[in-house]
């Protein structure tokens, strides 16, 4: 193994978490490339697929709690079943935004010191 | 002809009842079953009988995960993936070069449809995948330059919740059909 490859090994460690993050990086790059030639609506779908993957990698790394896991699984399940009902998809993504923003706000409160 | 079918048209019934499956059970598919799907693919019509399709069957979990990572079109977790490739090297040797490429793609599409239809006989569901990175798949499957990955089919046993979508409306055949000349 080359010295460069050894360096890379440190960025993407083995084990389930390393594999899940490596998969997510490959997915993100693939989606960025693929959406150049896909219908416009696929962009939003790919982003929610990516969200599902990031949540999965966070779970593998032990970076999630029960509420986030439940939400991530709900998103993962609906990504595969919602199809292209644009109105339902907009509600779905709005709901996700609300969940994650409230969570961001609650878990990292702002004070005058922050 | 449209609407209800008489009992004696099983192929037509298969065609009309097929739907895309994206949610699969975690259940392996017997190798013999997968070979039957390849047999169905091989029965597709190829111009001049020159079958230059090649089918790479993937069932190993880690390999499937890697393929999913470079296939945004694969939203579910299938038990197997069949990569449908064209052997462009052999096509060239047979005189089926760039001028025949469209016909070869069409033949591979027929092979894909045969796989999807045959899958139903084994209780399997399937989903054609066109959204994947060709170069990445080459790396993961060790495809030589002469083998062009064109499509993939994800197959597996449907989950109980994977119900057929609501019946699509009966197509207005007069919109798609033109008798004798286009009008």
HADDOCK unambig.tbl for C-alpha pairs under 7 A between the chains (distance, minus, plus):
assign (segid A and resid 23 and name CA) (segid B and resid 66 and name CA) 6.60 0.50 0.50
assign (segid A and resid 23 and name CA) (segid B and resid 69 and name CA) 5.12 0.50 0.50
assign (segid A and resid 24 and name CA) (segid B and resid 69 and name CA) 6.67 0.50 0.50
assign (segid A and resid 26 and name CA) (segid B and resid 69 and name CA) 5.77 0.50 0.50
assign (segid A and resid 26 and name CA) (segid B and resid 70 and name CA) 6.09 0.50 0.50
assign (segid A and resid 27 and name CA) (segid B and resid 69 and name CA) 4.63 0.50 0.50
assign (segid A and resid 27 and name CA) (segid B and resid 70 and name CA) 5.25 0.50 0.50
assign (segid A and resid 27 and name CA) (segid B and resid 72 and name CA) 6.89 0.50 0.50
assign (segid A and resid 30 and name CA) (segid B and resid 70 and name CA) 5.53 0.50 0.50
assign (segid A and resid 30 and name CA) (segid B and resid 133 and name CA) 6.28 0.50 0.50
assign (segid A and resid 31 and name CA) (segid B and resid 72 and name CA) 6.21 0.50 0.50
assign (segid A and resid 46 and name CA) (segid B and resid 72 and name CA) 6.76 0.50 0.50
assign (segid A and resid 80 and name CA) (segid B and resid 22 and name CA) 6.63 0.50 0.50
assign (segid A and resid 80 and name CA) (segid B and resid 75 and name CA) 5.68 0.50 0.50
assign (segid A and resid 80 and name CA) (segid B and resid 76 and name CA) 6.48 0.50 0.50
